[in-house]
Amino acid sequence: MRKGKNRINRIYAGYVKRGLDLLISLAALFLFWWVFVIVAVLVKINLGSPVLYAVERPGLHGKLFKLYKFRSMTNDKDENGNLLPEKERTHHFGSILRSTSLDEIPEIFINVIKGDMSLIGPRPLAKSYLPYYTEEEMHRHDVLPGITGLAQVKGRNHLPWEERFALDLKYAEKLSFRMDTYIFLQTILKVIKRADVADAAIAMEMDFSAYREKQWENKNRQED
């Protein structure tokens, strides 16, 4: 029975999942293209150009790809021409985009359709994190990164790094239609309730490199 279940999961992961990603993303593009246009115009008015923010992120097997989002910060600079801190460049409209997840729309209409991402999978994190993953943690890249994932519906940025990675690894190992359905439904509920969203929590994501270096430093001190 278990072998049969594993075979079904492999078929789903290898063939069906990609087909569903395309079907749902193309249907969303057909039905909600006007939302994309309206948000793009509002971003242009409130935050300026470019409307889309592109950044390299590690995808399947760690291969880099360009992830697209609606920008949520201005390009305001100080008197020396340097960008102001993120907190000072975060516009109220940008906060609304993040809290409603509307900034993620380009990922669905561009990255998922291109095949860089799946609708569901571990969130793609900064490429600067790659040297800091353990060998086990690198297995989060065994599957396509996603718009939403198990870690997101279990606590998002509020979870400690180790817990987030443990959930990513669990997903990569046990990927199934049942798990994807659960994550999809939980994501809809969280978006409606605007749960687990906090702009301040984004800072934690940006500090992983320093977090892991501190761990290594403490470990070396204990060994000495």
KELUM-876684 format. One line per 3 residues: their letters; for each residue z, x, y of N, C-alpha, C. Coordinates in Angstrom, 2 decimals. Layout:
N
a> Z/X/Y/Z/X/Y/Z/X/Y ~ ...
end
This chain:
224
mrk> 0.00/0.83/-1.21/0.00/0.00/0.00/0.00/0.87/1.25 ~ 0.83/1.92/1.23/0.94/2.81/2.38/-0.37/3.55/2.61 ~ -1.02/3.99/1.50/-2.29/4.70/1.63/-3.34/3.80/2.27
gkn> -3.33/2.52/1.85/-4.28/1.56/2.40/-4.04/1.35/3.89 ~ -2.76/1.29/4.28/-2.41/1.10/5.68/-2.84/2.30/6.51 ~ -2.60/3.51/5.97/-3.01/4.73/6.68/-4.52/4.80/6.85
rin> -5.25/4.35/5.84/-6.71/4.35/5.90/-7.20/3.40/7.00 ~ -6.57/2.24/7.07/-6.93/1.26/8.11/-6.64/1.84/9.50 ~ -5.50/2.52/9.65/-5.16/3.13/10.93/-6.15/4.21/11.32
riy> -6.62/5.00/10.33/-7.60/6.05/10.61/-8.94/5.44/11.05 ~ -9.34/4.37/10.40/-10.58/3.68/10.78/-10.46/3.13/12.19 ~ -9.31/2.54/12.48/-9.09/2.00/13.82/-9.14/3.12/14.87
agy> -8.41/4.22/14.61/-8.37/5.33/15.56/-9.72/6.00/15.74 ~ -10.48/6.11/14.64/-11.75/6.83/14.69/-12.92/6.02/15.21 ~ -12.90/4.71/15.04/-14.08/3.90/15.38/-13.75/2.67/16.24
vkr> -12.82/1.86/15.79/-12.57/0.57/16.43/-11.98/0.73/17.83 ~ -11.04/1.66/17.98/-10.33/1.83/19.26/-11.30/2.12/20.40 ~ -12.25/3.02/20.17/-13.23/3.35/21.23/-14.08/2.14/21.58
gld> -14.46/1.37/20.57/-15.25/0.18/20.82/-14.50/-0.84/21.66 ~ -13.21/-1.01/21.37/-12.38/-1.93/22.15/-12.20/-1.43/23.58 ~ -12.03/-0.12/23.73/-11.91/0.46/25.08/-13.14/0.10/25.92
lli> -14.31/0.32/25.34/-15.55/0.03/26.07/-15.70/-1.46/26.36 ~ -15.44/-2.28/25.36/-15.59/-3.73/25.51/-14.68/-4.26/26.62 ~ -13.40/-3.87/26.58/-12.44/-4.36/27.56/-12.73/-3.80/28.95
sla> -13.08/-2.52/29.04/-13.35/-1.90/30.35/-14.60/-2.48/30.99 ~ -15.66/-2.67/30.20/-16.90/-3.24/30.75/-16.69/-4.70/31.15 ~ -15.90/-5.43/30.36/-15.59/-6.82/30.71/-14.79/-6.87/32.01
alf> -13.82/-5.95/32.15/-13.02/-5.90/33.36/-13.89/-5.54/34.56 ~ -14.83/-4.61/34.37/-15.74/-4.23/35.46/-16.60/-5.42/35.88 ~ -17.10/-6.16/34.92/-17.94/-7.33/35.20/-17.15/-8.43/35.93
lfw> -15.91/-8.64/35.50/-15.12/-9.73/36.05/-14.39/-9.36/37.35 ~ -14.00/-8.10/37.47/-13.14/-7.72/38.59/-13.72/-6.62/39.48 ~ -15.04/-6.44/39.49/-15.65/-5.42/40.36/-15.28/-5.66/41.81
wvf> -15.11/-6.93/42.17/-14.79/-7.28/43.55/-13.40/-6.77/43.95 ~ -12.47/-6.68/42.97/-11.15/-6.13/43.25/-11.30/-4.65/43.62 ~ -12.14/-3.94/42.86/-12.41/-2.53/43.13/-12.93/-2.37/44.55
viv> -13.89/-3.20/44.93/-14.50/-3.11/46.26/-13.48/-3.40/47.36 ~ -12.68/-4.45/47.18/-11.68/-4.81/48.19/-10.64/-3.71/48.36 ~ -10.14/-3.18/47.24/-9.14/-2.11/47.32/-9.75/-0.87/47.97
avl> -11.00/-0.56/47.63/-11.67/0.61/48.22/-11.78/0.47/49.73 ~ -12.13/-0.72/50.20/-12.24/-0.96/51.64/-10.88/-0.83/52.31 ~ -9.84/-1.38/51.68/-8.49/-1.30/52.25/-7.98/0.14/52.27
vki> -8.30/0.92/51.24/-7.92/2.34/51.22/-8.61/3.08/52.37 ~ -9.88/2.79/52.55/-10.64/3.41/53.63/-10.01/3.11/54.99 ~ -9.63/1.85/55.21/-9.05/1.42/56.48/-7.66/2.02/56.70
nlg> -6.83/1.99/55.66/-5.43/2.40/55.80/-5.19/3.90/55.61 ~ -5.99/4.52/54.75/-5.71/5.92/54.40/-6.85/6.88/54.72 ~ -8.03/6.35/55.00/-9.16/7.21/55.33/-9.98/7.62/54.13
spv> -10.81/8.64/54.32/-11.70/9.13/53.27/-11.19/10.47/52.74 ~ -11.57/10.82/51.51/-12.33/10.01/50.55/-11.46/8.90/49.94 ~ -12.10/7.83/49.53/-11.38/6.69/48.97/-10.78/7.04/47.61
lya> -11.55/7.82/46.82/-11.08/8.21/45.49/-10.45/9.60/45.52 ~ -9.42/9.75/44.71/-8.74/11.03/44.55/-9.08/11.56/43.16 ~ -9.64/12.76/43.09/-10.02/13.34/41.80/-9.19/14.59/41.53
ver> -8.68/14.69/40.31/-7.86/15.84/39.93/-8.13/16.17/38.47 ~ -8.14/17.46/38.15/-8.35/17.87/36.75/-7.09/17.66/35.93 ~ -7.27/17.07/34.75/-6.16/16.86/33.83/-6.60/17.23/32.42
pgl> -5.66/17.67/31.56/-6.01/17.95/30.17/-6.21/16.65/29.40 ~ -7.29/16.58/28.63/-7.57/15.41/27.83/-7.45/15.71/26.35 ~ -8.36/15.17/25.57/-8.35/15.38/24.12/-8.44/16.87/23.80
hgk> -7.54/17.35/22.95/-7.45/18.76/22.55/-7.24/19.69/23.75 ~ -6.72/19.14/24.85/-6.42/19.97/26.01/-7.62/20.26/26.90 ~ -8.79/19.69/26.58/-9.99/19.93/27.38/-9.85/19.24/28.73
lfk> -10.17/19.96/29.81/-10.00/19.42/31.15/-11.09/18.41/31.50 ~ -10.69/17.38/32.22/-11.64/16.41/32.75/-11.14/15.98/34.13 ~ -12.01/15.33/34.89/-11.63/14.84/36.22/-11.12/13.41/36.13
lyk> -9.88/13.22/36.52/-9.27/11.90/36.54/-9.43/11.32/37.95 ~ -9.83/10.05/38.02/-10.07/9.41/39.31/-9.05/8.31/39.57 ~ -8.51/8.31/40.79/-7.59/7.27/41.25/-7.96/6.90/42.68
frs> -7.48/5.73/43.12/-7.54/5.45/44.54/-6.49/6.30/45.21 ~ -6.83/6.91/46.31/-5.86/7.75/47.01/-4.72/6.88/47.52 ~ -3.52/7.43/47.54/-2.36/6.68/48.00/-1.60/7.43/49.09
mtn> -2.17/8.55/49.55/-1.55/9.32/50.64/-2.61/9.68/51.68 ~ -2.15/9.93/52.89/-3.05/10.36/53.96/-3.27/11.88/53.87 ~ -4.13/12.39/54.72/-4.36/13.84/54.80/-3.73/14.41/56.07
dkd> -2.66/13.79/56.54/-2.00/14.24/57.76/-1.51/15.68/57.62 ~ -1.73/16.46/58.69/-1.37/17.88/58.67/-0.47/18.22/59.84 ~ 0.22/19.35/59.72/1.07/19.81/60.82/0.23/20.57/61.84
eng> 0.89/21.15/62.86/0.16/21.84/63.94/-0.57/23.09/63.45 ~ -0.17/23.59/62.25/-0.83/24.78/61.70/-1.97/24.43/60.74 ~ -2.22/23.15/60.58/-3.31/22.74/59.70/-2.90/22.59/58.25
nll> -1.60/22.66/57.96/-1.12/22.51/56.58/-0.76/21.05/56.32 ~ -1.04/20.61/55.10/-0.70/19.24/54.74/0.81/19.01/54.85 ~ 1.18/17.87/55.39/2.59/17.52/55.47/3.14/17.24/54.07
pek> 4.47/17.27/53.90/5.05/16.94/52.58/4.60/15.56/52.12 ~ 4.56/15.37/50.81/4.07/14.11/50.25/4.81/12.90/50.81 ~ 6.12/13.03/51.00/6.91/11.91/51.50/6.41/11.45/52.86
ert> 6.00/12.41/53.71/5.54/12.08/55.05/4.10/11.57/55.04 ~ 3.36/11.87/53.99/1.97/11.41/53.90/1.82/10.11/53.12 ~ 2.93/9.65/52.55/2.88/8.41/51.77/2.92/7.21/52.70
hhf> 1.85/6.46/52.71/1.70/5.28/53.54/2.27/4.06/52.82 ~ 2.72/3.08/53.59/3.25/1.86/52.97/2.23/1.23/52.05 ~ 0.98/1.24/52.47/-0.09/0.67/51.63/-0.24/1.47/50.34
gsi> -0.09/2.79/50.44/-0.15/3.63/49.25/0.96/3.32/48.27 ~ 2.15/3.02/48.79/3.28/2.65/47.93/2.99/1.35/47.20 ~ 2.33/0.42/47.89/1.96/-0.85/47.26/0.96/-0.60/46.13
lrs> -0.01/0.27/46.38/-0.99/0.60/45.34/-0.30/1.12/44.09 ~ 0.66/2.01/44.26/1.36/2.61/43.13/2.22/1.60/42.40 ~ 2.97/0.80/43.15/3.90/-0.13/42.53/3.18/-1.25/41.78
tsl> 1.96/-1.56/42.19/1.18/-2.60/41.52/0.19/-2.02/40.51 ~ 0.14/-0.67/40.43/-0.78/0.06/39.54/-2.24/-0.15/39.91 ~ -2.53/-0.64/41.12/-3.92/-0.81/41.56/-4.61/0.54/41.76
dei> -3.82/1.59/41.98/-4.42/2.91/42.14/-5.06/3.41/40.85 ~ -4.71/2.77/39.71/-5.24/3.20/38.41/-6.61/2.59/38.10 ~ -7.08/1.64/38.90/-8.33/0.94/38.59/-9.52/1.88/38.33
pei> -9.72/2.93/39.15/-10.86/3.83/38.88/-10.81/4.49/37.50 ~ -9.61/4.71/36.96/-9.50/5.29/35.63/-10.13/4.37/34.59 ~ -9.91/3.07/34.76/-10.47/2.10/33.81/-11.98/2.03/33.93
fin> -12.47/1.95/35.18/-13.90/1.75/35.41/-14.72/3.04/35.30 ~ -14.06/4.19/35.39/-14.79/5.47/35.32/-14.40/6.27/34.08 ~ -13.13/6.67/34.00/-12.70/7.58/32.93/-12.76/6.96/31.54
vik> -12.36/5.68/31.41/-12.38/5.05/30.09/-13.82/4.81/29.64 ~ -14.65/4.34/30.53/-16.06/4.09/30.17/-16.76/5.39/29.82 ~ -16.45/6.47/30.54/-17.05/7.78/30.25/-16.57/8.35/28.92
gdm> -15.39/7.93/28.48/-14.83/8.45/27.23/-13.84/9.57/27.43 ~ -13.47/9.86/28.69/-12.44/10.86/28.98/-11.06/10.36/28.59 ~ -10.88/9.04/28.68/-9.58/8.43/28.44/-9.73/7.18/27.59
sli> -8.60/6.73/27.08/-8.51/5.45/26.39/-7.66/4.53/27.25 ~ -7.71/3.25/26.99/-6.82/2.34/27.72/-5.37/2.64/27.39 ~ -5.13/3.06/26.14/-3.77/3.33/25.68/-3.68/4.71/25.05
gpr> -2.69/5.47/25.46/-2.49/6.81/24.94/-1.49/7.54/25.82 ~ -1.12/8.77/25.49/-0.20/9.54/26.34/-0.81/9.76/27.73 ~ -0.02/9.61/28.77/-0.54/9.82/30.11/-0.98/11.28/30.29
pla> -2.13/11.52/30.92/-2.57/12.89/31.17/-1.74/13.50/32.30 ~ -1.11/14.62/32.05/-0.25/15.26/33.03/-0.97/16.45/33.67 ~ -0.31/17.11/34.61/-0.92/18.21/35.36/-1.36/19.34/34.43
ksy> -2.51/19.95/34.75/-3.02/21.05/33.91/-2.11/22.28/33.99 ~ -1.33/22.37/35.09/-0.42/23.51/35.24/0.71/23.47/34.21 ~ 0.87/22.33/33.53/1.92/22.21/32.51/1.54/22.85/31.19
lpy> 0.26/23.07/30.97/-0.22/23.52/29.65/0.53/24.74/29.11 ~ 0.78/25.78/29.91/1.49/26.95/29.36/2.95/26.67/29.01 ~ 3.48/25.54/29.42/4.90/25.26/29.25/5.21/24.34/28.08
yte> 4.18/23.78/27.44/4.42/22.94/26.28/4.80/23.79/25.07 ~ 5.64/23.25/24.22/5.88/23.89/22.94/4.67/23.60/22.04 ~ 4.59/24.29/20.92/3.48/24.06/19.99/3.46/22.60/19.53
eem> 4.64/22.05/19.29/4.72/20.66/18.85/4.28/19.71/19.96 ~ 4.73/19.97/21.19/4.39/19.10/22.31/2.89/19.06/22.59 ~ 2.20/20.15/22.27/0.75/20.19/22.48/0.02/19.14/21.65
hrh> 0.68/18.63/20.60/0.04/17.63/19.75/-0.11/16.28/20.45 ~ 0.47/16.13/21.63/0.24/14.92/22.42/-1.23/14.84/22.83 ~ -1.92/15.99/22.75/-3.35/16.03/23.09/-4.24/15.82/21.86
dvl> -3.65/15.42/20.75/-4.45/15.14/19.55/-5.21/13.83/19.67 ~ -4.84/13.03/20.65/-5.51/11.74/20.91/-5.93/11.70/22.37 ~ -6.85/10.79/22.69/-7.26/10.64/24.08/-6.08/10.21/24.95
pgi> -5.98/10.74/26.15/-4.94/10.26/27.07/-5.24/8.82/27.48 ~ -4.23/8.11/27.96/-4.41/6.70/28.27/-3.98/6.29/29.66 ~ -4.42/5.10/30.05/-3.97/4.50/31.30/-2.49/4.17/31.20
tgl> -2.10/3.66/30.04/-0.70/3.37/29.76/-0.39/3.86/28.35 ~ 0.89/4.01/28.05/1.25/4.53/26.73/2.64/4.11/26.32 ~ 3.06/4.60/25.18/4.37/4.23/24.64/5.50/4.68/25.58
aqv> 5.38/5.88/26.14/6.41/6.37/27.05/6.49/5.51/28.31 ~ 5.35/4.99/28.75/5.33/4.18/29.97/6.05/2.84/29.77 ~ 5.88/2.23/28.62/6.53/0.93/28.41/7.98/1.08/27.97
kgr> 8.38/2.31/27.63/9.76/2.56/27.21/10.63/3.11/28.34 ~ 10.03/3.29/29.51/10.86/3.80/30.61/10.12/4.55/31.68 ~ 8.85/4.89/31.41/8.00/5.56/32.39/8.65/6.85/32.89
nhl> 8.61/7.10/34.22/9.12/8.35/34.77/10.64/8.48/34.72 ~ 11.31/7.39/34.40/12.77/7.44/34.37/13.30/8.15/33.13 ~ 12.46/8.37/32.14/12.89/9.03/30.91/12.93/10.55/31.09
pwe> 13.87/11.23/30.44/13.88/12.69/30.44/12.59/13.20/29.79 ~ 12.18/14.41/30.13/10.92/14.96/29.61/10.86/14.95/28.09 ~ 11.95/15.39/27.44/11.92/15.46/25.98/11.70/14.10/25.34
erf> 12.29/13.06/25.92/12.10/11.71/25.38/10.67/11.23/25.59 ~ 10.12/11.52/26.74/8.73/11.13/27.01/7.78/11.79/26.02 ~ 7.99/13.09/25.80/7.11/13.80/24.87/7.31/13.32/23.44
ald> 8.54/13.00/23.08/8.81/12.50/21.73/8.05/11.19/21.50 ~ 8.01/10.33/22.50/7.28/9.07/22.39/5.77/9.32/22.34 ~ 5.30/10.29/23.11/3.87/10.65/23.07/3.48/11.13/21.68
lky> 4.34/11.97/21.08/4.06/12.50/19.75/4.11/11.41/18.70 ~ 5.05/10.49/18.86/5.15/9.35/17.94/3.86/8.54/17.99 ~ 3.35/8.32/19.19/2.11/7.55/19.33/0.95/8.29/18.67
aek> 0.83/9.59/18.96/-0.28/10.37/18.41/-0.26/10.38/16.88 ~ 0.94/10.39/16.31/1.07/10.45/14.85/0.86/9.08/14.20 ~ 1.32/8.01/14.85/1.31/6.69/14.22/0.38/5.69/14.91
lsf> -0.62/6.19/15.63/-1.56/5.33/16.35/-2.09/4.23/15.43 ~ -2.01/2.99/15.92/-2.47/1.85/15.13/-2.81/0.70/16.06 ~ -3.54/-0.26/15.54/-3.89/-1.45/16.31/-2.63/-2.21/16.71
rmd> -1.67/-2.28/15.79/-0.42/-2.98/16.07/0.33/-2.33/17.22 ~ 0.40/-1.00/17.22/1.11/-0.30/18.29/0.38/-0.47/19.62 ~ -0.94/-0.38/19.60/-1.71/-0.55/20.83/-1.54/-1.95/21.40
tyi> -1.50/-2.95/20.52/-1.31/-4.33/20.98/0.06/-4.49/21.63 ~ 1.08/-3.91/21.02/2.43/-3.96/21.57/2.47/-3.31/22.96 ~ 1.88/-2.11/23.09/1.88/-1.39/24.37/1.11/-2.17/25.43
flq> -0.03/-2.74/25.03/-0.86/-3.50/25.96/-0.09/-4.69/26.54 ~ 0.58/-5.44/25.67/1.33/-6.62/26.11/2.54/-6.23/26.96 ~ 3.23/-5.18/26.57/4.39/-4.71/27.33/3.97/-4.20/28.71
til> 2.81/-3.57/28.78/2.31/-3.07/30.06/2.04/-4.22/31.02 ~ 1.41/-5.28/30.51/1.14/-6.45/31.35/2.44/-7.03/31.90 ~ 3.46/-7.12/31.06/4.76/-7.65/31.49/5.38/-6.77/32.56
kvi> 5.30/-5.45/32.38/5.91/-4.54/33.34/5.17/-4.55/34.67 ~ 3.83/-4.68/34.62/3.07/-4.75/35.87/3.43/-6.01/36.63 ~ 3.55/-7.12/35.91/3.91/-8.39/36.54/5.31/-8.30/37.17
kra> 6.24/-7.69/36.43/7.62/-7.58/36.92/7.80/-6.38/37.85 ~ 6.78/-5.50/37.89/6.83/-4.26/38.68/8.05/-3.45/38.25 ~ 8.24/-3.36/36.94/9.40/-2.67/36.38/9.13/-1.19/36.20
dva> 10.21/-0.38/36.26/10.16/1.07/36.02/9.24/1.79/36.99 ~ 9.04/1.23/38.18/8.18/1.88/39.16/9.05/2.40/40.30 ~ 8.91/3.68/40.58/9.65/4.26/41.70/8.89/5.47/42.19
daa> 8.45/5.42/43.44/7.69/6.55/43.98/8.48/7.85/43.90 ~ 9.78/7.75/44.07/10.60/8.96/44.03/10.54/9.62/42.67 ~ 10.30/8.84/41.62/10.27/9.38/40.27/9.08/10.28/40.05
iam> 8.05/10.15/40.89/6.86/10.98/40.74/7.22/12.45/40.93 ~ 8.23/12.69/41.77/8.65/14.07/42.00/9.09/14.74/40.73 ~ 9.73/13.97/39.82/10.18/14.53/38.55/8.99/15.04/37.76
emd> 7.87/14.30/37.79/6.69/14.70/37.07/6.14/16.01/37.62 ~ 6.27/16.23/38.92/5.73/17.42/39.54/6.60/18.65/39.27 ~ 7.82/18.47/38.77/8.75/19.57/38.61/8.87/20.06/37.16
fsa> 7.99/19.64/36.27/8.16/20.00/34.87/8.09/21.51/34.65 ~ 7.19/22.19/35.34/7.06/23.64/35.17/8.38/24.33/35.47 ~ 8.99/23.97/36.60/10.28/24.57/36.98/11.36/24.17/35.98
yre> 11.28/22.93/35.50/12.25/22.43/34.52/12.20/23.26/33.25 ~ 11.01/23.52/32.74/10.87/24.28/31.50/11.23/25.74/31.71 ~ 10.90/26.32/32.87/11.25/27.71/33.16/12.78/27.88/33.22
kqw> 13.44/26.85/33.77/14.91/26.90/33.82/15.50/26.84/32.42 ~ 14.88/26.03/31.55/15.33/25.97/30.16/15.21/27.33/29.50 ~ 14.06/27.98/29.69/13.83/29.29/29.09/14.81/30.32/29.64
enk> 15.08/30.23/30.95/16.00/31.17/31.58/17.41/31.00/31.01 ~ 17.84/29.77/30.85/19.17/29.51/30.28/19.26/29.98/28.83 ~ 18.17/29.78/28.09/18.14/30.22/26.70/18.25/31.73/26.61
nrq> 17.54/32.44/27.48/17.57/33.92/27.47/18.96/34.43/27.84 ~ 19.63/33.73/28.76/20.98/34.14/29.15/21.94/33.99/27.98 ~ 21.79/32.89/27.22/22.66/32.67/26.08/22.44/33.71/25.00
ed> 21.17/34.11/24.81/20.85/35.12/23.80/21.35/36.49/24.20 ~ 21.38/36.75/25.54/21.88/38.04/26.02/23.41/38.09/25.92
end
